[in-house]
């Protein structure tokens, strides 16, 4: 028996196939992963992501603390509600987790981190926060829903508190709005579609879930969440990045804020050394030009005899081809060979994302 979100009974009532996901009993699908994938690309779906960890940080030095804790620079967050994606690194520059940070006011920020890294993250953040006298509060009293898809905006609106609707409907991407401490809505997501992530108390989460389903929004499980995020070219923690690799080796160099040069953040020295040494491993997108499916841990052969490996792979329901992310030796490549069932098959290097807002971002022919 794993941990259950506030919406566990709603999943059972919807016919979910429940699996263990890092200690949580979570829905894999509700009958058809493929249908759920297309539902999000073509209309709207709702995900229960309450297993993720919401952390509130407060204190007079919280801004200073986050500029030390994160590789990206929250100094650029000057408007309440603005969000920022960042990696949290160890001293060696390895990625402890990736997260979204929301700026609420100069003394208060909200973090959303992964479920599988909850204990490690909380321990690390508490340890680092102490010298800054920042209060760290996990909000396990709150649920979290993601509503994603081209119709997400219109179908979410009736389920929001009336006094929050105008603000949420006017939100720009990567901004958030909230209603006191009850309902917090970010225009963020993990699918490559328009959408929102709503953080709210248990009973309000159940009410919103049921209102969305009544409006025709379908429940979506973890299976489709993974194919959607891979089409969107987004890294998955534990697969495409972990403590053994830095952002510079994980396709996330864009999340490291080098300026100002006098900002000292955890892992900076290690990243600077790695950058100066050069010859960094690279993360690339792949599409398979033969029949077969790219899967994690398959070997990738590059010109010159080096090898890498697939970090994430799947069959793309939207594109009708197999796609993946791979970590390769330093170099510039156009084509590689992937070993699938003892056969070496051609795969083409492409730049993710593969799909954005329902449209292909790569040449399919």
TORZA-788181 format. One record per residue (C-alpha): residue in three letters; x, y, z. Coordinates in Angstrom, 3 decimals. Layout:
! residues N
{ALA, {X, Y, Z}};
...
This chain:
! residues 365
{UNK, {0.000, 0.000, 0.000}};
{UNK, {1.489, 3.262, -1.095}};
{UNK, {0.694, 6.849, -0.240}};
{UNK, {-2.535, 8.134, -1.738}};
{UNK, {-3.424, 11.565, -3.007}};
{UNK, {-6.636, 13.297, -1.954}};
{UNK, {-8.147, 12.166, -5.276}};
{UNK, {-7.457, 8.440, -4.967}};
{UNK, {-11.146, 7.502, -4.722}};
{UNK, {-11.917, 9.640, -7.767}};
{UNK, {-9.301, 7.679, -9.727}};
{UNK, {-10.851, 4.373, -8.710}};
{UNK, {-14.303, 5.605, -9.672}};
{UNK, {-12.945, 6.630, -13.083}};
{UNK, {-11.591, 3.112, -13.673}};
{UNK, {-7.903, 3.893, -13.288}};
{UNK, {-5.220, 1.243, -13.453}};
{UNK, {-3.248, 2.029, -10.305}};
{UNK, {0.510, 1.491, -10.102}};
{UNK, {3.227, 2.229, -7.604}};
{UNK, {5.056, 5.430, -8.531}};
{UNK, {7.906, 6.146, -6.145}};
{UNK, {5.798, 5.048, -3.187}};
{UNK, {2.536, 6.611, -4.388}};
{UNK, {-0.536, 4.754, -5.675}};
{UNK, {-1.064, 6.654, -8.919}};
{UNK, {-3.148, 6.175, -12.092}};
{UNK, {-1.211, 4.829, -15.075}};
{UNK, {-4.229, 5.217, -17.370}};
{UNK, {-8.005, 5.060, -17.313}};
{UNK, {-8.411, 2.479, -20.081}};
{UNK, {-6.352, 3.814, -22.987}};
{UNK, {-3.053, 5.664, -22.715}};
{UNK, {-3.220, 6.424, -26.449}};
{UNK, {-6.669, 8.014, -26.246}};
{UNK, {-5.574, 10.065, -23.247}};
{UNK, {-2.552, 11.352, -25.155}};
{UNK, {-4.697, 12.488, -28.089}};
{UNK, {-7.281, 13.970, -25.711}};
{UNK, {-4.691, 16.408, -24.355}};
{UNK, {-3.348, 17.299, -27.807}};
{UNK, {-6.833, 17.879, -29.257}};
{UNK, {-9.022, 19.058, -26.355}};
{UNK, {-8.214, 19.054, -22.627}};
{UNK, {-7.220, 16.614, -19.921}};
{UNK, {-6.701, 16.781, -16.171}};
{UNK, {-3.821, 15.161, -14.283}};
{UNK, {-3.671, 14.571, -10.556}};
{UNK, {-0.129, 15.662, -9.704}};
{UNK, {-0.690, 15.959, -5.972}};
{UNK, {2.225, 13.596, -5.368}};
{UNK, {4.558, 16.444, -6.315}};
{UNK, {5.988, 18.495, -3.465}};
{UNK, {4.938, 22.069, -2.781}};
{UNK, {7.269, 24.050, -0.523}};
{UNK, {6.730, 27.580, 0.779}};
{UNK, {9.796, 29.631, 1.675}};
{UNK, {9.506, 32.740, 3.820}};
{UNK, {11.906, 35.138, 5.452}};
{UNK, {13.587, 38.479, 4.990}};
{UNK, {16.580, 36.835, 3.258}};
{UNK, {14.617, 34.402, 1.101}};
{UNK, {15.578, 36.132, -2.156}};
{UNK, {19.259, 36.039, -1.186}};
{UNK, {18.879, 32.376, -0.228}};
{UNK, {17.327, 31.330, -3.548}};
{UNK, {20.030, 33.152, -5.507}};
{UNK, {22.505, 30.893, -3.662}};
{UNK, {20.438, 27.680, -3.849}};
{UNK, {19.536, 27.682, -7.572}};
{UNK, {21.586, 27.720, -10.773}};
{UNK, {19.120, 30.044, -12.473}};
{UNK, {18.860, 33.547, -11.037}};
{UNK, {15.624, 34.535, -9.338}};
{UNK, {16.796, 38.160, -9.405}};
{UNK, {14.929, 38.338, -12.713}};
{UNK, {11.669, 37.698, -10.853}};
{UNK, {10.460, 41.219, -10.153}};
{UNK, {6.719, 40.884, -10.778}};
{UNK, {4.563, 38.987, -8.244}};
{UNK, {3.406, 35.721, -9.786}};
{UNK, {6.333, 35.336, -12.195}};
{UNK, {7.739, 31.808, -12.349}};
{UNK, {11.189, 30.491, -13.203}};
{UNK, {12.455, 27.007, -14.110}};
{UNK, {15.762, 26.025, -12.535}};
{UNK, {18.002, 23.176, -11.526}};
{UNK, {19.111, 22.730, -7.923}};
{UNK, {22.709, 21.493, -7.848}};
{UNK, {25.097, 19.866, -5.420}};
{UNK, {28.639, 21.190, -4.921}};
{UNK, {29.882, 19.038, -7.812}};
{UNK, {27.351, 20.620, -10.174}};
{UNK, {25.216, 17.455, -10.340}};
{UNK, {21.479, 17.996, -10.601}};
{UNK, {19.703, 17.269, -7.314}};
{UNK, {16.355, 18.171, -8.858}};
{UNK, {14.635, 20.447, -11.338}};
{UNK, {11.855, 22.709, -10.124}};
{UNK, {9.651, 25.718, -10.686}};
{UNK, {9.921, 28.688, -8.339}};
{UNK, {7.131, 31.288, -8.060}};
{UNK, {7.734, 34.788, -6.736}};
{UNK, {4.914, 35.938, -4.446}};
{UNK, {6.552, 38.846, -2.628}};
{UNK, {10.023, 39.793, -1.433}};
{UNK, {9.610, 37.638, 1.665}};
{UNK, {7.761, 34.673, 0.154}};
{UNK, {8.407, 32.240, -2.708}};
{UNK, {6.769, 28.914, -3.611}};
{UNK, {8.665, 25.916, -5.011}};
{UNK, {7.221, 22.886, -6.804}};
{UNK, {9.680, 19.982, -6.867}};
{UNK, {9.436, 16.350, -7.950}};
{UNK, {7.744, 13.567, -5.995}};
{UNK, {10.564, 11.024, -6.135}};
{UNK, {13.080, 13.491, -4.696}};
{UNK, {10.863, 14.822, -1.893}};
{UNK, {12.887, 13.676, 1.131}};
{UNK, {16.244, 14.507, -0.435}};
{UNK, {15.052, 17.940, -1.529}};
{UNK, {13.539, 18.880, 1.819}};
{UNK, {16.664, 17.787, 3.686}};
{UNK, {18.948, 19.738, 1.320}};
{UNK, {16.808, 22.879, 1.291}};
{UNK, {16.459, 22.907, 5.087}};
{UNK, {20.203, 22.454, 5.474}};
{UNK, {21.007, 25.303, 3.113}};
{UNK, {18.264, 27.608, 4.428}};
{UNK, {19.409, 27.651, 8.050}};
{UNK, {22.196, 30.277, 7.702}};
{UNK, {19.703, 32.560, 5.924}};
{UNK, {17.013, 32.158, 8.632}};
{UNK, {14.536, 31.131, 5.918}};
{UNK, {11.495, 29.139, 7.019}};
{UNK, {10.837, 26.020, 4.927}};
{UNK, {7.286, 24.647, 4.993}};
{UNK, {6.140, 21.638, 3.019}};
{UNK, {2.501, 22.078, 1.976}};
{UNK, {1.306, 18.485, 2.138}};
{UNK, {-2.109, 19.867, 3.046}};
{UNK, {-2.584, 20.932, -0.585}};
{UNK, {-3.504, 19.016, -3.744}};
{UNK, {-2.323, 19.849, -7.248}};
{UNK, {-4.077, 19.415, -10.595}};
{UNK, {-2.727, 20.062, -14.096}};
{UNK, {-5.272, 20.989, -16.773}};
{UNK, {-3.638, 20.829, -20.185}};
{UNK, {-4.732, 21.098, -23.807}};
{UNK, {-5.959, 23.637, -26.364}};
{UNK, {-9.347, 23.846, -24.598}};
{UNK, {-7.894, 23.931, -21.072}};
{UNK, {-8.373, 27.646, -20.623}};
{UNK, {-12.075, 27.733, -21.416}};
{UNK, {-12.892, 24.527, -19.558}};
{UNK, {-11.027, 25.514, -16.399}};
{UNK, {-12.655, 28.933, -16.090}};
{UNK, {-16.050, 27.879, -14.613}};
{UNK, {-14.325, 25.794, -11.940}};
{UNK, {-12.361, 28.718, -10.500}};
{UNK, {-13.555, 31.078, -7.759}};
{UNK, {-15.410, 33.946, -9.452}};
{UNK, {-13.070, 36.610, -8.100}};
{UNK, {-10.039, 34.777, -9.492}};
{UNK, {-11.357, 34.083, -12.987}};
{UNK, {-10.469, 37.411, -14.687}};
{UNK, {-6.893, 37.346, -13.395}};
{UNK, {-6.288, 33.704, -14.327}};
{UNK, {-7.790, 34.112, -17.792}};
{UNK, {-5.406, 37.039, -18.400}};
{UNK, {-2.283, 35.216, -17.167}};
{UNK, {0.696, 35.140, -19.498}};
{UNK, {2.658, 31.874, -19.734}};
{UNK, {4.815, 31.209, -16.680}};
{UNK, {2.858, 33.534, -14.432}};
{UNK, {0.631, 32.663, -11.480}};
{UNK, {-2.264, 34.188, -9.564}};
{UNK, {-3.780, 33.234, -6.223}};
{UNK, {-6.709, 33.823, -3.964}};
{UNK, {-5.431, 34.404, -0.432}};
{UNK, {-3.918, 31.044, 0.529}};
{UNK, {-6.695, 28.915, -0.967}};
{UNK, {-6.350, 28.604, -4.726}};
{UNK, {-3.034, 29.126, -6.521}};
{UNK, {-3.024, 28.907, -10.340}};
{UNK, {0.096, 28.872, -12.531}};
{UNK, {-0.043, 28.986, -16.318}};
{UNK, {2.569, 26.263, -16.533}};
{UNK, {2.680, 22.643, -17.591}};
{UNK, {4.634, 19.668, -18.816}};
{UNK, {2.914, 18.670, -22.061}};
{UNK, {3.794, 21.302, -24.672}};
{UNK, {0.201, 22.502, -24.675}};
{UNK, {-1.439, 25.526, -23.157}};
{UNK, {-2.562, 24.810, -19.633}};
{UNK, {-2.592, 25.497, -15.940}};
{UNK, {-1.414, 23.932, -12.706}};
{UNK, {-3.780, 24.519, -9.778}};
{UNK, {-2.708, 24.126, -6.141}};
{UNK, {-5.601, 24.017, -3.677}};
{UNK, {-6.993, 22.367, -0.514}};
{UNK, {-8.349, 18.812, -0.555}};
{UNK, {-12.081, 19.479, -0.689}};
{UNK, {-11.723, 22.167, -3.320}};
{UNK, {-9.575, 19.774, -5.376}};
{UNK, {-12.299, 17.144, -5.351}};
{UNK, {-14.884, 19.741, -6.347}};
{UNK, {-12.712, 21.062, -9.184}};
{UNK, {-11.902, 17.531, -10.419}};
{UNK, {-15.579, 16.636, -10.608}};
{UNK, {-16.484, 19.946, -12.266}};
{UNK, {-13.820, 19.422, -14.934}};
{UNK, {-14.986, 15.887, -15.694}};
{UNK, {-18.566, 17.146, -15.924}};
{UNK, {-17.358, 19.739, -18.450}};
{UNK, {-15.878, 17.022, -20.669}};
{UNK, {-12.268, 17.201, -19.499}};
{UNK, {-10.893, 13.649, -19.360}};
{UNK, {-8.672, 12.251, -16.607}};
{UNK, {-5.160, 11.488, -17.831}};
{UNK, {-2.707, 9.035, -16.268}};
{UNK, {1.058, 8.931, -15.868}};
{UNK, {1.502, 6.935, -19.091}};
{UNK, {0.237, 9.689, -21.356}};
{UNK, {1.949, 12.302, -19.209}};
{UNK, {5.278, 10.726, -20.140}};
{UNK, {4.644, 10.500, -23.908}};
{UNK, {3.344, 14.084, -23.915}};
{UNK, {6.366, 15.466, -22.056}};
{UNK, {8.789, 13.590, -24.314}};
{UNK, {7.077, 14.946, -27.436}};
{UNK, {7.476, 18.377, -25.806}};
{UNK, {11.218, 17.656, -25.407}};
{UNK, {11.194, 18.060, -21.642}};
{UNK, {13.663, 16.246, -19.424}};
{UNK, {12.464, 13.766, -16.821}};
{UNK, {14.359, 13.701, -13.549}};
{UNK, {15.916, 10.289, -12.890}};
{UNK, {15.979, 9.460, -16.610}};
{UNK, {17.421, 12.426, -18.520}};
{UNK, {19.199, 14.067, -15.572}};
{UNK, {20.367, 13.175, -12.088}};
{UNK, {23.152, 13.874, -9.610}};
{UNK, {25.756, 12.283, -11.891}};
{UNK, {25.366, 14.910, -14.618}};
{UNK, {25.428, 18.684, -14.702}};
{UNK, {22.990, 20.931, -16.592}};
{UNK, {25.763, 21.454, -19.188}};
{UNK, {25.615, 17.720, -20.021}};
{UNK, {21.840, 17.439, -19.842}};
{UNK, {20.643, 19.893, -22.474}};
{UNK, {19.935, 22.432, -19.738}};
{UNK, {22.807, 24.897, -20.116}};
{UNK, {20.182, 27.553, -20.836}};
{UNK, {18.968, 27.292, -17.240}};
{UNK, {22.355, 28.326, -15.773}};
{UNK, {22.598, 32.070, -15.174}};
{UNK, {26.303, 32.951, -15.396}};
{UNK, {25.680, 36.680, -14.955}};
{UNK, {26.325, 38.480, -12.753}};
{UNK, {29.721, 36.871, -12.397}};
{UNK, {29.899, 37.614, -8.683}};
{UNK, {26.766, 35.590, -7.839}};
{UNK, {27.909, 32.569, -5.871}};
{UNK, {25.475, 29.662, -6.265}};
{UNK, {25.906, 26.052, -5.213}};
{UNK, {27.776, 24.164, -7.948}};
{UNK, {29.020, 27.263, -9.770}};
{UNK, {32.706, 26.545, -9.309}};
{UNK, {32.309, 22.981, -10.623}};
{UNK, {30.327, 24.185, -13.657}};
{UNK, {32.941, 26.820, -14.477}};
{UNK, {35.703, 24.199, -14.347}};
{UNK, {33.701, 21.854, -16.573}};
{UNK, {32.997, 24.636, -19.059}};
{UNK, {36.666, 25.593, -19.235}};
{UNK, {37.742, 21.985, -19.777}};
{UNK, {35.292, 21.647, -22.698}};
{UNK, {34.592, 18.339, -24.481}};
{UNK, {31.266, 17.982, -22.734}};
{UNK, {28.882, 15.126, -23.373}};
{UNK, {25.819, 16.281, -25.276}};
{UNK, {22.086, 15.603, -25.042}};
{UNK, {20.312, 15.295, -28.386}};
{UNK, {16.908, 14.456, -29.752}};
{UNK, {16.564, 11.373, -31.973}};
{UNK, {13.989, 10.121, -34.438}};
{UNK, {14.191, 6.559, -35.672}};
{UNK, {13.954, 6.214, -39.436}};
{UNK, {13.357, 2.444, -39.271}};
{UNK, {10.671, 0.360, -37.672}};
{UNK, {11.203, -0.131, -33.960}};
{UNK, {10.853, 1.815, -30.747}};
{UNK, {13.537, 3.774, -28.951}};
{UNK, {13.732, 2.838, -25.285}};
{UNK, {15.792, 4.049, -22.343}};
{UNK, {19.245, 2.476, -21.957}};
{UNK, {19.572, 1.340, -25.584}};
{UNK, {23.131, 1.822, -26.854}};
{UNK, {23.824, 4.602, -29.362}};
{UNK, {26.876, 4.251, -31.635}};
{UNK, {28.464, 7.441, -32.984}};
{UNK, {31.019, 8.073, -35.710}};
{UNK, {34.546, 7.383, -34.535}};
{UNK, {33.614, 4.456, -32.356}};
{UNK, {32.192, 6.179, -29.299}};
{UNK, {28.958, 5.145, -27.657}};
{UNK, {26.177, 6.840, -25.761}};
{UNK, {22.732, 5.746, -24.638}};
{UNK, {19.056, 6.588, -24.871}};
{UNK, {17.841, 8.345, -21.734}};
{UNK, {14.138, 8.441, -22.745}};
{UNK, {12.404, 6.881, -25.715}};
{UNK, {8.905, 6.115, -26.890}};
{UNK, {6.618, 5.862, -29.891}};
{UNK, {5.141, 9.292, -30.520}};
{UNK, {1.344, 9.057, -30.889}};
{UNK, {1.193, 12.507, -32.492}};
{UNK, {3.984, 11.991, -35.046}};
{UNK, {3.624, 8.265, -35.692}};
{UNK, {7.380, 7.654, -35.337}};
{UNK, {9.726, 6.699, -32.559}};
{UNK, {11.461, 9.560, -30.731}};
{UNK, {13.951, 9.814, -27.929}};
{UNK, {16.558, 11.762, -26.012}};
{UNK, {20.127, 10.482, -25.863}};
{UNK, {23.344, 11.362, -24.072}};
{UNK, {26.321, 11.134, -26.452}};
{UNK, {30.081, 11.728, -26.297}};
{UNK, {31.243, 15.278, -27.080}};
{UNK, {30.870, 16.052, -30.767}};
{UNK, {28.555, 17.228, -33.521}};
{UNK, {26.463, 14.519, -35.167}};
{UNK, {23.752, 14.267, -37.802}};
{UNK, {23.049, 10.546, -37.712}};
{UNK, {23.840, 7.766, -35.272}};
{UNK, {23.125, 4.048, -34.950}};
{UNK, {20.892, 2.702, -32.196}};
{UNK, {21.204, -0.924, -31.163}};
{UNK, {17.734, -2.478, -30.927}};
{UNK, {17.475, -6.230, -30.439}};
{UNK, {21.037, -6.758, -31.654}};
{UNK, {20.431, -4.735, -34.823}};
{UNK, {22.006, -1.355, -35.529}};
{UNK, {19.395, 1.052, -36.917}};
{UNK, {19.839, 4.593, -38.261}};
{UNK, {18.494, 7.435, -36.162}};
{UNK, {18.546, 11.099, -37.117}};
{UNK, {19.651, 13.840, -34.742}};
{UNK, {17.021, 16.571, -34.266}};
{UNK, {16.602, 19.493, -31.923}};
{UNK, {13.719, 19.082, -29.443}};
{UNK, {10.873, 19.810, -29.002}};
{UNK, {9.281, 17.249, -31.291}};
{UNK, {5.733, 18.625, -30.857}};
{UNK, {4.472, 21.975, -29.593}};
{UNK, {0.833, 23.061, -29.371}};
{UNK, {-0.238, 19.963, -31.322}};
{UNK, {2.061, 20.660, -34.285}};
{UNK, {5.195, 18.842, -35.394}};
{UNK, {8.384, 20.831, -34.790}};
{UNK, {10.599, 18.571, -36.907}};
{UNK, {10.698, 17.493, -40.538}};
{UNK, {8.949, 14.155, -40.810}};
{UNK, {10.049, 13.243, -44.373}};
